[in-house]
Amino acid sequence: MTKVRLTVLSAALILTLAAAAPSAAPHFGLSKSMPEAGSTVSSPEEVRLWFTQVPQEGTVQIRVVEAADAGVHVMDAVQDEEDGRVFSVVLHGTLPPATYTVSWRGMSEDGHVVRETFDFTVAAR
């Protein structure tokens, strides 16, 4: 094998290993939610979100919107005292049967703003 070929193969191996290596810090995002995305539930008392990292202070916003645009529930997001990655909003009153979209936004420690949505359905009793 020539020296050039060996150098090229070595460089390709190094690049492949570097691309496959996990990063030191996971990307900021949602790890789970309650209600779960795509689920059908009874009217929840709150929406709770678990993030992969503790977001920058004061950057988490959570909105719950009825899919038919019949109503928007905007509440203050409260950070869990024991786990800074967990935020919740209390839903005042019983949600009528419908599909709801949860829209959230937060900022990672490095300043990256992430916005995502997911749906859940409140079933008729």
FIZA-466676 format. One record per residue (C-alpha): z, y, x. Coordinates in steps of 0.001 Angstrom, whole numbers, padded with zeros to 6 digits, always signed. Layout:
// FIZA-466676
ZYX;...
// end
This chain:
// FIZA-466676
+000000+000000+000000;-000900+003383+001399;+001649+006060+002061;+000074+008337-000595;+000249+005639-003269;+003873+004913-002411;+004725+008614-002651;+002993+008940-006026;+004726+005833-007410;+008108+007052-006143;+007602+010447-007759;+006573+008826-011054;+009661+006606-011006;+011952+009565-010357;+010385+011564-013207;+010652+008595-015581;+014319+008054-014759;+015107+011768-015098;+013441+011912-018526;+015341+008832-019728;+018747+010008-018492;+021011+011373-021237;+021837+015049-020972;+025395+016019-020121;+025885+017824-023421;+024383+016626-026708;+022219+019053-028636;+024159+021035-031238;+023510+019677-034695;+024943+017891-037683;+026388+014435-037044;+027432+013667-040639;+028245+015265-043967;+030217+014646-047120;+028449+014284-049515;+025974+012421-047363;+022384+013626-047206;+020325+011984-049954;+023352+010589-051775;+024169+010639-055485;+027798+011486-056195;+030212+012758-058810;+030798+016491-058570;+032405+017010-055149;+035323+019367-054647;+033990+020431-051262;+031122+020062-048818;+032285+018971-045348;+030108+019040-042231;+030742+017372-038867;+028877+018921-035927;+028118+017347-032549;+029781+020275-030737;+032241+023041-031515;+030033+026005-032527;+030602+029556-031372;+033355+031228-033340;+032265+032904-036563;+028713+031538-036542;+028851+028747-039133;+027509+029567-042586;+027181+027063-045429;+025389+027587-048751;+025044+025177-051650;+022017+025917-053845;+020985+024148-057030;+017446+022915-056451;+016229+024521-059685;+017547+027866-058377;+019952+028009-061292;+022794+028985-059023;+023886+029603-055478;+027362+028784-054258;+028219+030795-051161;+031679+030248-049814;+033497+030972-046586;+033201+028067-044187;+036626+026936-042993;+037044+025286-039594;+039281+022215-039467;+042493+022934-037555;+042554+019514-035868;+038842+019119-035055;+036888+022287-034273;+033591+020476-034922;+034384+020081-038650;+033745+022781-041259;+034062+022720-045041;+033503+024875-048086;+035384+024466-051342;+033238+024291-054475;+034890+026150-057328;+034552+024285-060595;+032577+021211-061506;+028923+021126-060491;+026619+020174-063352;+024284+017204-062866;+021428+018353-060638;+020071+018134-057129;+021680+020530-054659;+020548+021736-051269;+023081+022430-048554;+021812+025040-046104;+023791+025556-042939;+023472+027497-039751;+025527+027617-036580;+025286+028680-032973;+025908+026345-030049;+027981+027292-027029;+024772+028170-025143;+023638+030580-027888;+021052+028310-029532;+020978+028943-033307;+020377+025851-035430;+019469+025943-039142;+019075+022853-041278;+019182+021706-044881;+019840+018495-046758;+020036+017480-050417;+022499+015551-052536;+022516+014845-056269;+025364+015184-058729;+025076+012370-061258;+025596+012735-065003;+028914+011343-066138;
// end
